[in-house]
Amino acid sequence: MAGAASWSFNENDFKLIQTHLQAFLRDSNARCALLVDRNGQLVATVGERPQFDPTAFASLTAADFSANDQLAKMIGEAEFASLVHQGERESMYLADVAKRVILVVLFDQRATLGLVKLKAKAVVGELNKVFAEMFNRVGTEAGGQQKGLLEGAEDEIDKLFG
């Protein structure tokens, strides 16, 4: 599983991600949405500024999601596509995005779990499209670089032995 080190997004990708997340927050009444890669790196934050260390939070979120993947396998599931941590005043909803990123939604009594889950399903679909396009673009670039490298090596071998 690749983390953020193996892909990156441009300014347009980032703006599109932010637009989708802002619309999601507006429609769900959630307070904050974070994107965290599976290695625990914070990718994006939209909404109310968290009152905690976002770097530590991102790392713990990735570990939590990973641990729950293992629990899913133990009970015969391939994975849990989403998780809920419901508290008395604050709650979290976590959802897989493109098998590489975790959407973390922080919400309080202003939002219901049902509404957050409903709206999250739609935004995850939109984010999956954005990330798929990004990964395809990066894969194409990497493939082109690899091909160019191999062609150069073949030319050098031909010069040496030709």
N, C-alpha and C positions, 0 to 999 in steps of 0.2 A: 504494500500500500504506500503510495507516494504522498509526501507532504508538500507544503508550500515551497520547499526548496526545489522541487522538480517542475514547478509551474509558476507562472506569474500572470498578473493581469495588467492591462493597460488602463489609462485614465477613463476611456469609454466604458470598459468592463466595470470599473469601480463605480462610476456614476450610475450605471444600469442597476448594479447590485443595491446601491444606496436607495435608488428610486423605488425598487421593489420592496425593500425593507421598510421604508418610510410609509408607503401605502399600506403595507401589512400592519404596522403599528397603529395607524389611523383607523383602519377597519376593525382591528381586534381589541382596541383599548389597552393593549399591552404597553408596558413602560419602556422596555429596552429590548433590542435584538442584537445579538453578537454572532459573528461567524468565527468559528475556531477550526483550524485544520486538525486532522487526526493525530498530529504530532504535538499538539498543544500550543500552537502559535495562534495568537489573536490575528484575525484577518480583517475584520471590520466591526465597528460598533455604531449603532444608530439609535437615536432616542435619548432618554434621560441618561446622564452620565452616572455610571455605577459608583456606589459609595465604598468600593473595595478595590484591591489591587487586581486590575484586569489581567495582568500577565499570569499571576498565580491562579486566578480563577480559570483562565483558558487551559492551563496545564491540568488542573483538577478535573475540568469538564471532559477533556480528552481521555483522562484515566478512567473516569466514571463511565463514559460511553464504551470504552474498551473492555472494562470489567463486565458490563452488561452484555456485550457481545459474547463473552465467554459463558456467562450464565445462560444466555439464549441457547447456545450450542449444547450445554449440559442438559437442557430440558427438551432437546430435539428440534429447536428452531434454528434456522440459518442465521438469523439476526433479529434484533428488535429495531424496527425502523424509527421508533420514537420512544421517548421516556418522559415520565412526569414525576416531578418532586413537588408535592403539594404541602405547603405549610399553613399555619394559622392566618398569617397576614401576607406572606410572600410565597410565590410559587415559581417553578421553572418548568418549561417544556423544551425538550431537546429532540431534534429530528435530523436524520441523516440527509445530506445533500451530496449527490453525485459520488457517493461512496468515499469521499475524501474530506468533506467539510461537515461540521456540525452546526446547525442553527440552534442557538440558545435563546429562548424567549423568557424574559423576566416579566412577571405580571402580578398584580395585587387584586384586591376586591373589586376594582373598577372593571375587570375583565372576567369572564367566565371561562372555565377550562374548555367547555364545548365550543365557544366562539373562537378561542385561541387555536384549538385543534382544527376546526373547520377552515379558518383563514390561513393557518400554517400549511395545510395540505396544498392550497393554491399557490402560495409563495414558494414552497419547496419545488413545485412543478416548474415555476418560472426560473428559479435559481438553477435547477438541474439543466435547463436549456442554456443558460448563460455559461455555466461551468463546462458543459459538454462542448460548446463552441470554442471555449478557451482552451480546453485540453486538446481538441482536434487541431487547433491552430498551432499550439506548442508542439504537438506530435508531428505535424507537417514540417515545422521549422527544424525540429531535431532530426527528422528523417532526411530532409534536404541537406543538412550539415553532414550527416553521416555518409550519405551518398557522395557528396563532394569530396569528403576525406578519402573514401575508398577509391574513387576515380583518380584522385591525385596519386595515391599509392600505386595503382595499376600503371599509370603513366611512368612513374619512376622506375618500376620493375621492368617495363618495356625498354626504357632507356638503358638500364644496366645490362640487360640480357638480350636486347634486340639487335 
